[in-house]
Amino acid sequence: MKKYMVISRLPSNPDNRFVSLIPEQRRVVREMLMKGLLSSYALSAEKDTIWMIVEAETELQVITLLADFPLRSYMKNDIRELLFHNAITRLSLKPSLN
């Protein structure tokens, strides 16, 4: 499986429809993260850029995945295949009292 960086530009002055789609966008993102289709999803503090790491075999699969986003018509996407992507996942383990 290849990894792709997707940089999505969002409108600087979103309309009411955009805002109404945010809860559904968040639901879809959570679902894709749980399925392993997305390994990372981040929004800039200015709320005008999204960065995603997508797991897919081809760029066409990435485009197909992005088409499932409720905010797709507001997103201007730049898709780049990555040579590698290193990340650390921190697990919070609860100590056993045994």
Gaussian input, Z-matrix of N, CA and C with variables (Angstrom, degrees):
# hf/3-21g

backbone

0 1
 N
 C     1     B1
 C     2     B2     1     A1
 N     3     B3     2     A2     1     D1
 C     4     B4     3     A3     2     D2
 C     5     B5     4     A4     3     D3
 N     6     B6     5     A5     4     D4
 C     7     B7     6     A6     5     D5
 C     8     B8     7     A7     6     D6
 N     9     B9     8     A8     7     D7
 C    10    B10     9     A9     8     D8
 C    11    B11    10    A10     9     D9
 N    12    B12    11    A11    10    D10
 C    13    B13    12    A12    11    D11
 C    14    B14    13    A13    12    D12
 N    15    B15    14    A14    13    D13
 C    16    B16    15    A15    14    D14
 C    17    B17    16    A16    15    D15
 N    18    B18    17    A17    16    D16
 C    19    B19    18    A18    17    D17
 C    20    B20    19    A19    18    D18
 N    21    B21    20    A20    19    D19
 C    22    B22    21    A21    20    D20
 C    23    B23    22    A22    21    D21
 N    24    B24    23    A23    22    D22
 C    25    B25    24    A24    23    D23
 C    26    B26    25    A25    24    D24
 N    27    B27    26    A26    25    D25
 C    28    B28    27    A27    26    D26
 C    29    B29    28    A28    27    D27
 N    30    B30    29    A29    28    D28
 C    31    B31    30    A30    29    D29
 C    32    B32    31    A31    30    D30
 N    33    B33    32    A32    31    D31
 C    34    B34    33    A33    32    D32
 C    35    B35    34    A34    33    D33
 N    36    B36    35    A35    34    D34
 C    37    B37    36    A36    35    D35
 C    38    B38    37    A37    36    D36
 N    39    B39    38    A38    37    D37
 C    40    B40    39    A39    38    D38
 C    41    B41    40    A40    39    D39
 N    42    B42    41    A41    40    D40
 C    43    B43    42    A42    41    D41
 C    44    B44    43    A43    42    D42
 N    45    B45    44    A44    43    D43
 C    46    B46    45    A45    44    D44
 C    47    B47    46    A46    45    D45
 N    48    B48    47    A47    46    D46
 C    49    B49    48    A48    47    D47
 C    50    B50    49    A49    48    D48
 N    51    B51    50    A50    49    D49
 C    52    B52    51    A51    50    D50
 C    53    B53    52    A52    51    D51
 N    54    B54    53    A53    52    D52
 C    55    B55    54    A54    53    D53
 C    56    B56    55    A55    54    D54
 N    57    B57    56    A56    55    D55
 C    58    B58    57    A57    56    D56
 C    59    B59    58    A58    57    D57
 N    60    B60    59    A59    58    D58
 C    61    B61    60    A60    59    D59
 C    62    B62    61    A61    60    D60
 N    63    B63    62    A62    61    D61
 C    64    B64    63    A63    62    D62
 C    65    B65    64    A64    63    D63
 N    66    B66    65    A65    64    D64
 C    67    B67    66    A66    65    D65
 C    68    B68    67    A67    66    D66
 N    69    B69    68    A68    67    D67
 C    70    B70    69    A69    68    D68
 C    71    B71    70    A70    69    D69
 N    72    B72    71    A71    70    D70
 C    73    B73    72    A72    71    D71
 C    74    B74    73    A73    72    D72
 N    75    B75    74    A74    73    D73
 C    76    B76    75    A75    74    D74
 C    77    B77    76    A76    75    D75
 N    78    B78    77    A77    76    D76
 C    79    B79    78    A78    77    D77
 C    80    B80    79    A79    78    D78
 N    81    B81    80    A80    79    D79
 C    82    B82    81    A81    80    D80
 C    83    B83    82    A82    81    D81
 N    84    B84    83    A83    82    D82
 C    85    B85    84    A84    83    D83
 C    86    B86    85    A85    84    D84
 N    87    B87    86    A86    85    D85
 C    88    B88    87    A87    86    D86
 C    89    B89    88    A88    87    D87
 N    90    B90    89    A89    88    D88
 C    91    B91    90    A90    89    D89
 C    92    B92    91    A91    90    D90
 N    93    B93    92    A92    91    D91
 C    94    B94    93    A93    92    D92
 C    95    B95    94    A94    93    D93
 N    96    B96    95    A95    94    D94
 C    97    B97    96    A96    95    D95
 C    98    B98    97    A97    96    D96
 N    99    B99    98    A98    97    D97
 C   100   B100    99    A99    98    D98
 C   101   B101   100   A100    99    D99
 N   102   B102   101   A101   100   D100
 C   103   B103   102   A102   101   D101
 C   104   B104   103   A103   102   D102
 N   105   B105   104   A104   103   D103
 C   106   B106   105   A105   104   D104
 C   107   B107   106   A106   105   D105
 N   108   B108   107   A107   106   D106
 C   109   B109   108   A108   107   D107
 C   110   B110   109   A109   108   D108
 N   111   B111   110   A110   109   D109
 C   112   B112   111   A111   110   D110
 C   113   B113   112   A112   111   D111
 N   114   B114   113   A113   112   D112
 C   115   B115   114   A114   113   D113
 C   116   B116   115   A115   114   D114
 N   117   B117   116   A116   115   D115
 C   118   B118   117   A117   116   D116
 C   119   B119   118   A118   117   D117
 N   120   B120   119   A119   118   D118
 C   121   B121   120   A120   119   D119
 C   122   B122   121   A121   120   D120
 N   123   B123   122   A122   121   D121
 C   124   B124   123   A123   122   D122
 C   125   B125   124   A124   123   D123
 N   126   B126   125   A125   124   D124
 C   127   B127   126   A126   125   D125
 C   128   B128   127   A127   126   D126
 N   129   B129   128   A128   127   D127
 C   130   B130   129   A129   128   D128
 C   131   B131   130   A130   129   D129
 N   132   B132   131   A131   130   D130
 C   133   B133   132   A132   131   D131
 C   134   B134   133   A133   132   D132
 N   135   B135   134   A134   133   D133
 C   136   B136   135   A135   134   D134
 C   137   B137   136   A136   135   D135
 N   138   B138   137   A137   136   D136
 C   139   B139   138   A138   137   D137
 C   140   B140   139   A139   138   D138
 N   141   B141   140   A140   139   D139
 C   142   B142   141   A141   140   D140
 C   143   B143   142   A142   141   D141
 N   144   B144   143   A143   142   D142
 C   145   B145   144   A144   143   D143
 C   146   B146   145   A145   144   D144
 N   147   B147   146   A146   145   D145
 C   148   B148   147   A147   146   D146
 C   149   B149   148   A148   147   D147
 N   150   B150   149   A149   148   D148
 C   151   B151   150   A150   149   D149
 C   152   B152   151   A151   150   D150
 N   153   B153   152   A152   151   D151
 C   154   B154   153   A153   152   D152
 C   155   B155   154   A154   153   D153
 N   156   B156   155   A155   154   D154
 C   157   B157   156   A156   155   D155
 C   158   B158   157   A157   156   D156
 N   159   B159   158   A158   157   D157
 C   160   B160   159   A159   158   D158
 C   161   B161   160   A160   159   D159
 N   162   B162   161   A161   160   D160
 C   163   B163   162   A162   161   D161
 C   164   B164   163   A163   162   D162
 N   165   B165   164   A164   163   D163
 C   166   B166   165   A165   164   D164
 C   167   B167   166   A166   165   D165
 N   168   B168   167   A167   166   D166
 C   169   B169   168   A168   167   D167
 C   170   B170   169   A169   168   D168
 N   171   B171   170   A170   169   D169
 C   172   B172   171   A171   170   D170
 C   173   B173   172   A172   171   D171
 N   174   B174   173   A173   172   D172
 C   175   B175   174   A174   173   D173
 C   176   B176   175   A175   174   D174
 N   177   B177   176   A176   175   D175
 C   178   B178   177   A177   176   D176
 C   179   B179   178   A178   177   D177
 N   180   B180   179   A179   178   D178
 C   181   B181   180   A180   179   D179
 C   182   B182   181   A181   180   D180
 N   183   B183   182   A182   181   D181
 C   184   B184   183   A183   182   D182
 C   185   B185   184   A184   183   D183
 N   186   B186   185   A185   184   D184
 C   187   B187   186   A186   185   D185
 C   188   B188   187   A187   186   D186
 N   189   B189   188   A188   187   D187
 C   190   B190   189   A189   188   D188
 C   191   B191   190   A190   189   D189
 N   192   B192   191   A191   190   D190
 C   193   B193   192   A192   191   D191
 C   194   B194   193   A193   192   D192
 N   195   B195   194   A194   193   D193
 C   196   B196   195   A195   194   D194
 C   197   B197   196   A196   195   D195
 N   198   B198   197   A197   196   D196
 C   199   B199   198   A198   197   D197
 C   200   B200   199   A199   198   D198
 N   201   B201   200   A200   199   D199
 C   202   B202   201   A201   200   D200
 C   203   B203   202   A202   201   D201
 N   204   B204   203   A203   202   D202
 C   205   B205   204   A204   203   D203
 C   206   B206   205   A205   204   D204
 N   207   B207   206   A206   205   D205
 C   208   B208   207   A207   206   D206
 C   209   B209   208   A208   207   D207
 N   210   B210   209   A209   208   D208
 C   211   B211   210   A210   209   D209
 C   212   B212   211   A211   210   D210
 N   213   B213   212   A212   211   D211
 C   214   B214   213   A213   212   D212
 C   215   B215   214   A214   213   D213
 N   216   B216   215   A215   214   D214
 C   217   B217   216   A216   215   D215
 C   218   B218   217   A217   216   D216
 N   219   B219   218   A218   217   D217
 C   220   B220   219   A219   218   D218
 C   221   B221   220   A220   219   D219
 N   222   B222   221   A221   220   D220
 C   223   B223   222   A222   221   D221
 C   224   B224   223   A223   222   D222
 N   225   B225   224   A224   223   D223
 C   226   B226   225   A225   224   D224
 C   227   B227   226   A226   225   D225
 N   228   B228   227   A227   226   D226
 C   229   B229   228   A228   227   D227
 C   230   B230   229   A229   228   D228
 N   231   B231   230   A230   229   D229
 C   232   B232   231   A231   230   D230
 C   233   B233   232   A232   231   D231
 N   234   B234   233   A233   232   D232
 C   235   B235   234   A234   233   D233
 C   236   B236   235   A235   234   D234
 N   237   B237   236   A236   235   D235
 C   238   B238   237   A237   236   D236
 C   239   B239   238   A238   237   D237
 N   240   B240   239   A239   238   D238
 C   241   B241   240   A240   239   D239
 C   242   B242   241   A241   240   D240
 N   243   B243   242   A242   241   D241
 C   244   B244   243   A243   242   D242
 C   245   B245   244   A244   243   D243
 N   246   B246   245   A245   244   D244
 C   247   B247   246   A246   245   D245
 C   248   B248   247   A247   246   D246
 N   249   B249   248   A248   247   D247
 C   250   B250   249   A249   248   D248
 C   251   B251   250   A250   249   D249
 N   252   B252   251   A251   250   D250
 C   253   B253   252   A252   251   D251
 C   254   B254   253   A253   252   D252
 N   255   B255   254   A254   253   D253
 C   256   B256   255   A255   254   D254
 C   257   B257   256   A256   255   D255
 N   258   B258   257   A257   256   D256
 C   259   B259   258   A258   257   D257
 C   260   B260   259   A259   258   D258
 N   261   B261   260   A260   259   D259
 C   262   B262   261   A261   260   D260
 C   263   B263   262   A262   261   D261
 N   264   B264   263   A263   262   D262
 C   265   B265   264   A264   263   D263
 C   266   B266   265   A265   264   D264
 N   267   B267   266   A266   265   D265
 C   268   B268   267   A267   266   D266
 C   269   B269   268   A268   267   D267
 N   270   B270   269   A269   268   D268
 C   271   B271   270   A270   269   D269
 C   272   B272   271   A271   270   D270
 N   273   B273   272   A272   271   D271
 C   274   B274   273   A273   272   D272
 C   275   B275   274   A274   273   D273
 N   276   B276   275   A275   274   D274
 C   277   B277   276   A276   275   D275
 C   278   B278   277   A277   276   D276
 N   279   B279   278   A278   277   D277
 C   280   B280   279   A279   278   D278
 C   281   B281   280   A280   279   D279
 N   282   B282   281   A281   280   D280
 C   283   B283   282   A282   281   D281
 C   284   B284   283   A283   282   D282
 N   285   B285   284   A284   283   D283
 C   286   B286   285   A285   284   D284
 C   287   B287   286   A286   285   D285
 N   288   B288   287   A287   286   D286
 C   289   B289   288   A288   287   D287
 C   290   B290   289   A289   288   D288
 N   291   B291   290   A290   289   D289
 C   292   B292   291   A291   290   D290
 C   293   B293   292   A292   291   D291

   B1=1.4554
   B2=1.5254
   B3=1.3127
   B4=1.4605
   B5=1.5178
   B6=1.3255
   B7=1.4612
   B8=1.5174
   B9=1.3222
   B10=1.4585
   B11=1.5232
   B12=1.3321
   B13=1.4572
   B14=1.5205
   B15=1.3231
   B16=1.4545
   B17=1.5255
   B18=1.3143
   B19=1.4597
   B20=1.5206
   B21=1.3239
   B22=1.4648
   B23=1.5141
   B24=1.3066
   B25=1.4718
   B26=1.5183
   B27=1.3262
   B28=1.4589
   B29=1.5260
   B30=1.3282
   B31=1.4722
   B32=1.5218
   B33=1.3255
   B34=1.4630
   B35=1.5259
   B36=1.3249
   B37=1.4683
   B38=1.5184
   B39=1.3475
   B40=1.4673
   B41=1.5270
   B42=1.3264
   B43=1.4602
   B44=1.5364
   B45=1.3182
   B46=1.4737
   B47=1.5199
   B48=1.3142
   B49=1.4757
   B50=1.5218
   B51=1.3196
   B52=1.4633
   B53=1.5277
   B54=1.3041
   B55=1.4679
   B56=1.5252
   B57=1.3314
   B58=1.4672
   B59=1.5337
   B60=1.3303
   B61=1.4666
   B62=1.5334
   B63=1.3197
   B64=1.4732
   B65=1.5312
   B66=1.3283
   B67=1.4732
   B68=1.5303
   B69=1.3294
   B70=1.4549
   B71=1.5270
   B72=1.3223
   B73=1.4698
   B74=1.5300
   B75=1.3077
   B76=1.4682
   B77=1.5279
   B78=1.3335
   B79=1.4642
   B80=1.5316
   B81=1.3212
   B82=1.4648
   B83=1.5254
   B84=1.3262
   B85=1.4694
   B86=1.5222
   B87=1.3304
   B88=1.4784
   B89=1.5177
   B90=1.3251
   B91=1.4608
   B92=1.5371
   B93=1.3231
   B94=1.4645
   B95=1.5279
   B96=1.3296
   B97=1.4631
   B98=1.5290
   B99=1.3263
   B100=1.4634
   B101=1.5297
   B102=1.3285
   B103=1.4633
   B104=1.5276
   B105=1.3401
   B106=1.4563
   B107=1.5217
   B108=1.3131
   B109=1.4661
   B110=1.5202
   B111=1.3306
   B112=1.4641
   B113=1.5210
   B114=1.3257
   B115=1.4623
   B116=1.5246
   B117=1.3380
   B118=1.4528
   B119=1.5256
   B120=1.3463
   B121=1.4630
   B122=1.5197
   B123=1.3300
   B124=1.4654
   B125=1.5239
   B126=1.3315
   B127=1.4534
   B128=1.5231
   B129=1.3338
   B130=1.4665
   B131=1.5308
   B132=1.3245
   B133=1.4669
   B134=1.5295
   B135=1.3166
   B136=1.4656
   B137=1.5276
   B138=1.3408
   B139=1.4671
   B140=1.5246
   B141=1.3482
   B142=1.4588
   B143=1.5235
   B144=1.3367
   B145=1.4615
   B146=1.5214
   B147=1.3348
   B148=1.4669
   B149=1.5228
   B150=1.3384
   B151=1.4673
   B152=1.5222
   B153=1.3199
   B154=1.4643
   B155=1.5174
   B156=1.3230
   B157=1.4572
   B158=1.5256
   B159=1.3379
   B160=1.4529
   B161=1.5210
   B162=1.3262
   B163=1.4609
   B164=1.5221
   B165=1.3486
   B166=1.4605
   B167=1.5252
   B168=1.3184
   B169=1.4711
   B170=1.5189
   B171=1.3403
   B172=1.4632
   B173=1.5240
   B174=1.3294
   B175=1.4612
   B176=1.5308
   B177=1.3215
   B178=1.4652
   B179=1.5286
   B180=1.3317
   B181=1.4715
   B182=1.5269
   B183=1.3288
   B184=1.4704
   B185=1.5235
   B186=1.3217
   B187=1.4666
   B188=1.5281
   B189=1.3245
   B190=1.4637
   B191=1.5317
   B192=1.3255
   B193=1.4658
   B194=1.5251
   B195=1.3268
   B196=1.4651
   B197=1.5271
   B198=1.3277
   B199=1.4668
   B200=1.5276
   B201=1.3304
   B202=1.4634
   B203=1.5290
   B204=1.3353
   B205=1.4633
   B206=1.5291
   B207=1.3188
   B208=1.4639
   B209=1.5396
   B210=1.3213
   B211=1.4693
   B212=1.5264
   B213=1.3318
   B214=1.4743
   B215=1.5245
   B216=1.3294
   B217=1.4671
   B218=1.5302
   B219=1.3317
   B220=1.4637
   B221=1.5298
   B222=1.3261
   B223=1.4672
   B224=1.5312
   B225=1.3341
   B226=1.4671
   B227=1.5268
   B228=1.3380
   B229=1.4578
   B230=1.5220
   B231=1.3277
   B232=1.4583
   B233=1.5306
   B234=1.3416
   B235=1.4641
   B236=1.5135
   B237=1.3384
   B238=1.4632
   B239=1.5186
   B240=1.3332
   B241=1.4582
   B242=1.5263
   B243=1.3266
   B244=1.4619
   B245=1.5213
   B246=1.3135
   B247=1.4526
   B248=1.5279
   B249=1.3352
   B250=1.4605
   B251=1.5167
   B252=1.3253
   B253=1.4576
   B254=1.5273
   B255=1.3049
   B256=1.4661
   B257=1.5257
   B258=1.3058
   B259=1.4588
   B260=1.5194
   B261=1.3078
   B262=1.4604
   B263=1.5181
   B264=1.3041
   B265=1.4585
   B266=1.5112
   B267=1.2906
   B268=1.4630
   B269=1.5237
   B270=1.2921
   B271=1.4593
   B272=1.5124
   B273=1.2971
   B274=1.4508
   B275=1.5268
   B276=1.3137
   B277=1.4593
   B278=1.5228
   B279=1.3133
   B280=1.4524
   B281=1.5236
   B282=1.3166
   B283=1.4536
   B284=1.5270
   B285=1.3174
   B286=1.4490
   B287=1.5275
   B288=1.2993
   B289=1.4605
   B290=1.5300
   B291=1.3224
   B292=1.4729
   B293=1.4941
   A1=108.43
   A2=116.56
   A3=121.83
   A4=109.89
   A5=115.21
   A6=121.10
   A7=108.32
   A8=114.95
   A9=122.09
   A10=109.13
   A11=115.95
   A12=121.65
   A13=106.20
   A14=115.69
   A15=120.90
   A16=107.03
   A17=115.34
   A18=121.47
   A19=106.04
   A20=115.93
   A21=121.74
   A22=109.75
   A23=115.37
   A24=121.66
   A25=108.68
   A26=115.09
   A27=122.04
   A28=109.42
   A29=117.48
   A30=119.26
   A31=111.19
   A32=116.35
   A33=120.37
   A34=111.90
   A35=117.18
   A36=121.71
   A37=109.45
   A38=116.78
   A39=119.28
   A40=112.24
   A41=115.17
   A42=120.31
   A43=110.35
   A44=115.80
   A45=121.23
   A46=112.12
   A47=117.61
   A48=120.33
   A49=110.32
   A50=117.34
   A51=122.34
   A52=109.50
   A53=116.00
   A54=121.34
   A55=110.96
   A56=117.81
   A57=120.74
   A58=112.28
   A59=117.33
   A60=121.53
   A61=113.71
   A62=117.70
   A63=121.10
   A64=112.82
   A65=121.19
   A66=119.28
   A67=112.82
   A68=117.40
   A69=120.27
   A70=111.02
   A71=117.06
   A72=121.26
   A73=109.86
   A74=116.61
   A75=120.74
   A76=111.34
   A77=117.39
   A78=121.17
   A79=110.16
   A80=116.72
   A81=121.09
   A82=110.21
   A83=117.56
   A84=121.00
   A85=110.48
   A86=117.81
   A87=120.88
   A88=110.84
   A89=116.04
   A90=120.98
   A91=110.86
   A92=117.20
   A93=121.20
   A94=111.65
   A95=117.01
   A96=120.40
   A97=110.22
   A98=116.55
   A99=120.93
   A100=111.53
   A101=117.72
   A102=122.14
   A103=112.73
   A104=117.35
   A105=120.50
   A106=113.83
   A107=118.12
   A108=121.17
   A109=110.88
   A110=115.74
   A111=123.05
   A112=107.25
   A113=116.55
   A114=117.61
   A115=110.87
   A116=116.39
   A117=120.42
   A118=108.85
   A119=115.61
   A120=121.59
   A121=106.37
   A122=117.40
   A123=120.97
   A124=110.28
   A125=116.06
   A126=123.52
   A127=108.75
   A128=116.24
   A129=120.22
   A130=110.24
   A131=115.60
   A132=121.11
   A133=111.04
   A134=116.61
   A135=120.82
   A136=112.09
   A137=117.04
   A138=124.92
   A139=112.65
   A140=116.73
   A141=119.38
   A142=113.61
   A143=117.30
   A144=121.15
   A145=110.08
   A146=114.98
   A147=122.01
   A148=106.88
   A149=116.26
   A150=122.48
   A151=107.38
   A152=116.12
   A153=120.94
   A154=109.93
   A155=115.78
   A156=121.46
   A157=105.26
   A158=114.96
   A159=122.53
   A160=109.34
   A161=116.61
   A162=123.02
   A163=107.88
   A164=117.11
   A165=121.14
   A166=109.50
   A167=115.53
   A168=120.63
   A169=111.81
   A170=116.67
   A171=120.83
   A172=110.44
   A173=115.03
   A174=119.76
   A175=110.78
   A176=116.71
   A177=120.34
   A178=111.02
   A179=117.80
   A180=121.05
   A181=110.74
   A182=116.89
   A183=120.43
   A184=109.44
   A185=116.52
   A186=121.41
   A187=110.35
   A188=116.83
   A189=121.78
   A190=110.49
   A191=117.07
   A192=121.53
   A193=110.28
   A194=117.31
   A195=121.01
   A196=111.79
   A197=116.56
   A198=120.97
   A199=111.96
   A200=117.63
   A201=121.69
   A202=113.38
   A203=117.33
   A204=120.28
   A205=110.68
   A206=117.63
   A207=120.20
   A208=112.68
   A209=118.17
   A210=121.60
   A211=113.12
   A212=117.88
   A213=122.19
   A214=113.54
   A215=118.37
   A216=119.78
   A217=112.46
   A218=117.26
   A219=121.79
   A220=112.52
   A221=117.00
   A222=121.94
   A223=111.27
   A224=116.08
   A225=121.98
   A226=105.92
   A227=116.37
   A228=121.82
   A229=113.43
   A230=114.57
   A231=123.09
   A232=105.46
   A233=117.26
   A234=122.52
   A235=109.22
   A236=116.22
   A237=121.79
   A238=110.27
   A239=116.62
   A240=119.71
   A241=108.63
   A242=116.15
   A243=121.50
   A244=110.47
   A245=116.79
   A246=121.12
   A247=108.99
   A248=116.05
   A249=121.24
   A250=108.71
   A251=114.87
   A252=122.04
   A253=107.37
   A254=116.47
   A255=121.49
   A256=108.91
   A257=115.79
   A258=121.00
   A259=109.03
   A260=114.88
   A261=121.01
   A262=107.38
   A263=115.88
   A264=121.22
   A265=107.44
   A266=115.82
   A267=120.73
   A268=109.00
   A269=114.08
   A270=119.58
   A271=108.88
   A272=116.56
   A273=118.79
   A274=107.73
   A275=115.18
   A276=120.81
   A277=109.36
   A278=115.83
   A279=120.82
   A280=108.00
   A281=116.76
   A282=118.17
   A283=112.49
   A284=114.84
   A285=119.82
   A286=108.50
   A287=116.45
   A288=121.01
   A289=111.54
   A290=118.11
   A291=121.83
   A292=111.41
   D1=134.35
   D2=177.80
   D3=-90.62
   D4=163.83
   D5=175.88
   D6=-118.60
   D7=140.61
   D8=179.67
   D9=-127.58
   D10=140.28
   D11=170.51
   D12=-95.21
   D13=127.31
   D14=175.29
   D15=-115.38
   D16=124.28
   D17=175.23
   D18=-110.52
   D19=116.54
   D20=-177.34
   D21=-111.97
   D22=123.84
   D23=174.93
   D24=-90.45
   D25=136.30
   D26=-179.94
   D27=-113.42
   D28=159.44
   D29=179.54
   D30=-65.18
   D31=144.90
   D32=-179.85
   D33=-75.33
   D34=-26.26
   D35=177.24
   D36=-125.77
   D37=80.65
   D38=-176.62
   D39=-67.05
   D40=146.49
   D41=178.24
   D42=-85.79
   D43=178.83
   D44=-177.74
   D45=-63.73
   D46=-35.39
   D47=178.54
   D48=-62.77
   D49=-43.63
   D50=177.11
   D51=-55.18
   D52=-52.10
   D53=-178.20
   D54=-60.33
   D55=-38.60
   D56=-179.06
   D57=-68.12
   D58=-22.10
   D59=-179.42
   D60=-86.39
   D61=-9.88
   D62=-175.95
   D63=-59.41
   D64=-46.83
   D65=179.35
   D66=-58.23
   D67=-40.95
   D68=178.74
   D69=-68.46
   D70=-37.32
   D71=175.90
   D72=-59.26
   D73=-45.70
   D74=-179.67
   D75=-63.57
   D76=-37.78
   D77=178.23
   D78=-64.13
   D79=-45.61
   D80=-179.65
   D81=-64.01
   D82=-41.59
   D83=178.69
   D84=-61.74
   D85=-45.69
   D86=178.36
   D87=-58.15
   D88=-43.68
   D89=-179.82
   D90=-62.57
   D91=-43.72
   D92=179.68
   D93=-67.22
   D94=-35.57
   D95=176.07
   D96=-65.00
   D97=-43.61
   D98=-179.79
   D99=-64.72
   D100=-34.63
   D101=179.43
   D102=-80.87
   D103=-8.64
   D104=-179.28
   D105=82.02
   D106=10.14
   D107=177.15
   D108=-74.53
   D109=-35.59
   D110=172.71
   D111=-111.14
   D112=135.93
   D113=173.31
   D114=-106.58
   D115=-9.48
   D116=-179.79
   D117=-159.65
   D118=144.85
   D119=178.62
   D120=-151.70
   D121=121.08
   D122=-177.31
   D123=-139.10
   D124=144.13
   D125=178.05
   D126=-115.60
   D127=133.88
   D128=179.28
   D129=-66.24
   D130=155.98
   D131=178.79
   D132=-60.60
   D133=-28.84
   D134=179.02
   D135=-78.89
   D136=-7.95
   D137=179.08
   D138=63.35
   D139=28.12
   D140=-179.44
   D141=-116.91
   D142=-1.85
   D143=-178.81
   D144=-142.73
   D145=135.88
   D146=173.38
   D147=-115.48
   D148=136.60
   D149=173.53
   D150=-115.42
   D151=131.07
   D152=-179.91
   D153=-134.08
   D154=145.08
   D155=167.09
   D156=-108.45
   D157=121.60
   D158=-175.61
   D159=-114.00
   D160=137.07
   D161=175.76
   D162=-99.07
   D163=119.49
   D164=-179.25
   D165=-160.31
   D166=160.59
   D167=176.88
   D168=-80.68
   D169=-34.17
   D170=-175.62
   D171=-138.55
   D172=162.69
   D173=175.38
   D174=-64.33
   D175=-33.30
   D176=177.10
   D177=-60.55
   D178=-38.32
   D179=176.14
   D180=-64.49
   D181=-36.41
   D182=177.13
   D183=-63.54
   D184=-46.69
   D185=179.74
   D186=-60.19
   D187=-41.25
   D188=178.52
   D189=-63.67
   D190=-41.76
   D191=178.06
   D192=-63.07
   D193=-44.30
   D194=-179.47
   D195=-63.67
   D196=-27.50
   D197=178.99
   D198=-66.74
   D199=-17.47
   D200=178.59
   D201=-82.19
   D202=-9.43
   D203=-179.36
   D204=-75.07
   D205=131.45
   D206=176.45
   D207=-58.55
   D208=-30.10
   D209=-179.10
   D210=-89.43
   D211=10.65
   D212=-173.18
   D213=-51.46
   D214=-38.28
   D215=-176.90
   D216=-72.27
   D217=-13.00
   D218=178.40
   D219=-98.89
   D220=-9.82
   D221=-173.13
   D222=-96.68
   D223=129.82
   D224=172.26
   D225=-106.61
   D226=109.47
   D227=-168.45
   D228=-100.61
   D229=138.16
   D230=170.34
   D231=-116.98
   D232=117.01
   D233=-175.51
   D234=-109.23
   D235=127.26
   D236=179.30
   D237=-131.03
   D238=129.86
   D239=174.32
   D240=-73.26
   D241=137.87
   D242=-179.92
   D243=-99.26
   D244=142.86
   D245=172.86
   D246=-72.57
   D247=-41.33
   D248=174.25
   D249=-157.82
   D250=164.60
   D251=176.47
   D252=-145.97
   D253=114.01
   D254=178.89
   D255=-99.61
   D256=137.52
   D257=178.12
   D258=-152.41
   D259=152.18
   D260=176.39
   D261=-112.95
   D262=129.67
   D263=174.13
   D264=-105.68
   D265=120.71
   D266=-179.40
   D267=-95.18
   D268=125.66
   D269=176.93
   D270=-99.56
   D271=136.74
   D272=175.25
   D273=-98.18
   D274=103.95
   D275=-178.63
   D276=-91.74
   D277=137.76
   D278=176.14
   D279=-91.03
   D280=132.60
   D281=-179.64
   D282=-67.22
   D283=144.20
   D284=176.76
   D285=-90.24
   D286=136.50
   D287=-179.83
   D288=-94.47
   D289=15.79
   D290=178.92
   D291=-75.75

